[in-house]
């Protein structure tokens, strides 16, 4: 089962830890620069405090679906929607919910560990 299939399966029920774990792999395949590239774009867009909270040991600060849409842009949102098999208007909300925990989990020592290609 692919990472995309895992996420699609998670969407049918509660969005859990498995979905958050798979998100970095999806981002690696869709967003230039992968997860690191997305985090850099978020930081450059004024969301550095949120990104730092995900990498740090404290509570994870949230981001909004609007933030995700603004940073990713329409094409990347559509690409992710196509990979997940969900409507594009649901992608940003999904990412805004999962990204903080996914980054937190992928950075146990405060440094991002990206999925193997």
N, C-alpha and C positions, 0 to 999 in steps of 0.2 A: 504494500500500500504506500502510495506517495505521500509527501507532506501535504500536498493540496487535498488529497482524499481525506487525510486525517482532520484537516481543518473543516472540510465540508461536513464530515461526520459530527464534529463537535458543534457545528452550528444548529443541528437539530435539537440539541438539549442545552444544558447550562454551559456557558463558555468557561471551560476549566483550565487547569494547569497544562494539560496536553496541548490545547490550542495555543496557549501563550508560548509553549516550548517550540511549536512548529512555526510560529510567525517569523522568527529571524530567517529561517530557510526560505520562506516565500519571498521575503524582502530581498534576500541575496540574489534571487533569480529575476527579480522584476525591476528593482531600483538600482540605477548606476551607483557603484560604490558600495552596494549592499547596505547592511545595517549601519556600518560606520558612516557611509555616505549620507544615509537618512538622518542619523544623529547630528552630523555636521550641519546639514541643511536646517535642522530644527534649531540648533544653537545659533546659526547665522540669522535666523528669522526671529530672534528675540526670545527663544524658549530654552535658553541655556540653563536657567535655574531648574526647570523641570527635568531636563536631560541629566544634569548633575545629581538630582535627587534619585534618579533611577540607578545611577552608577554607584552612589554612596550607600551608606548603611542605614540611613534614616527612612522615614516614610516616603513613598513615591508620590510626587505631585502629579495631578492629572493634567491631561491636555484635552482639548475639545475636538470634535469632528471637524469643525471649521478650521482649526489649526492644521489638522492633517491634510484637508483639502487644499489649503493655501500652500503648504510646503511641498506636497507631492505633485500637485497639478492634475488636471483632468486626464491626461493620457496614462499616467501611472495608476491612477485610481481605476480607470477602465481596464488596464492590463491585469491588475490584481483581481478585480471583479470577475474577469474572464477565467482566470486560473482557479478561482474559488467556486465559480458557477453561481454567484449571487448577484443581485442587482447592484449597479455601481453606486447608487445612493445609500447603500448600507455599508460600503467598504470603510469609509472614513470613521464611522461610529464604531465599527468593529476594531479597527486599528487603534483608535483612541482608548478603547477599553483594554486591549491586550498588550499594547506596546510597553507601557510602564513595567508591568510584571515580566514581560519577555526580556527586556533589557536588564532588569534587576537580576533575573535568573542567569542570564548570559554573562554577568559581570560579578561573580561572587567575591572577588578580591578588589573590586572597584575598577577593574580593567576588562574591557569587552573581549569575550571569547566568541568569535564568529563561527558558524557551522562550517564544517569541512565541505569543500566543493564536490 
